[in-house]
Amino acid sequence: MDLHTVLLWLFILNLGVAFGAGIYEARVVVPLWEKNFPHGFTEIETGRRFWGFVTTVPLTCLCIASLVVAYRGDGLARGPWLISAMIVLAERLLTFGYFIPTIVRLQKSERSPENLKRFALWKNINVLRNGMTLAAWILALRALSVSAA
């Protein structure tokens, strides 16, 4: 197995974990946060305890490496892998530019109608982020399947 295939496998595995965890967070953790806003954030703090180890560093590094390798590559895997990495890059920019700063501000805020609206918007846009991760994961799997053929 060559280094490119190992990188693609790691990218796929990390995307799968990120997608599954994102769905779990959306279906289980976010409703708990919402129910106990803002104190729910301290009850279940996923950012530093989980996401930093799964996506903040690893997925970001795998995304950058995938962008470089897929861009320089050739063959049938190049297209889906490159598109997958570009989707993840957009998701990472959205995460660092909006999701992390917004949730940190909300964790430090008081319960108010305005902050509840901000949280509802964060929660709704999070559906888009999970969809982006799913699309990237499927495309990366496609890249692996055509590279193995």
N, C-alpha and C positions, 0 to 999 in steps of 0.2 A: 504494500500500500504506500503510495507516494505522499509527500507532505501536503499537496493540494487536497487530496482526498481526506486526509486526517483533519485538516482545517475545516473542510466542508462538513464533515461528521460532527466536529465540535460545535460549529455554528448551528447545525440542525438540532443537536441535543440541547444546547442552551436555549434556542428558540422554543423548543417543546416545553421545557421547564418553565420558561418565562410565560408562555401562553397559559399553561395549566395553572400556574400560580396567580396569574392575572385574573383568570376566571374565578378561582377560589376567593381571591380578595374581593372581587366585585360582588359575588353572591353571598359571602359569609362575613367578611371583615367590614366592608363598607356599610352594610346595614347596621352593624353594631356601632360603628362610629357615628352614624347618622342618628341612631336612637339615643345615644348618650352624648351628643355634641355639646361642648367640645371635649368633655372629659373622657370620651371613648377612645380618643387618640392615645392617651397614656395607658389605657388598659391593654390595647393591642397596637404596639408600635412596630410596624413591619419595615419601615424605611431602613433604619440602621441595623435591625436584627436580621433582615432577610434580603431585601432588594439590593443592597450594596454589594452583597456577596454573589448574587445571581446575575444581575443585569448592569448595575452601575459601572462596574469595572469589567467583568468578563465579556458581557455582550457588546459593550462599546469597543473593546479591543478586538474581539472577533469580527465585528462589523468593519472596522478599519482595515484589518488584515484581509477580509473577504473582498472589500472594495478594490484593494490593490491587486490581489491575485486574480480575481474575476476580470478586472479591466485588462490586465496583461494576458489573460488566457485566451484560448481559442477552443473551438469545438462546440458541441451542442450544449454543454453545461454553462457556457459563458453567459448567455442571455438571461436565463432564469436566475442564476446565482447573482449576477450584477444587479438585476432589478430587485431581488430579495434584499441585498445589502443596501441598496438605495432606500428602500422602504424602511429598513431598520435605522438607517441614518436619519431619515425624517422623523421617525418615532423617537430616537434618542434626542434630537434637537427639541422636539415637543416636550419630552420628559424634563430635560434640563432647563428649558426656557419657560415652561408653564407649570407642569405637574409638581415638580419638587418645590419650587418657590411658593406656589399657591398652597400646597398642603402644609408646608412649614408655617406660613402665615396663619392659616386656619387653626392649626394646633395651638397657636398662641393667642387666639382671639376669644372673644366672649360670644355667648349665644345671642344672636340678634337676627331679625328677618333678613338683613343684608348679607350677613355671613352664611346663613342657611341657603340663600340664593347662590352665593359663590360656591358653596359645597355641592349644591345640586348641579350646577354647571360643570364643576370638576368631575362629578360622578358621570354625567352624560357624555362628556368628551372622552372619558376613560373607556367608554364602549368603542369609540373610534380607535383608540390606542390598541385595545385588545384585537380589534379587527385587522389593524395594520400588522400586528405580530402574527396573527393567523395567516394572513396573505403571504407574508415573508417566509413563514415556516413551510407553507405549501410549495412556494416557488423554490425554496432551497431543497426540499425533497424531490422536486421535479429535476433540479440540476443534478442531484445525486443519481437519480434513476437513469437519466440520459448519459451520464458519464460512465455508468456501469455497463451500458449496452454496447 
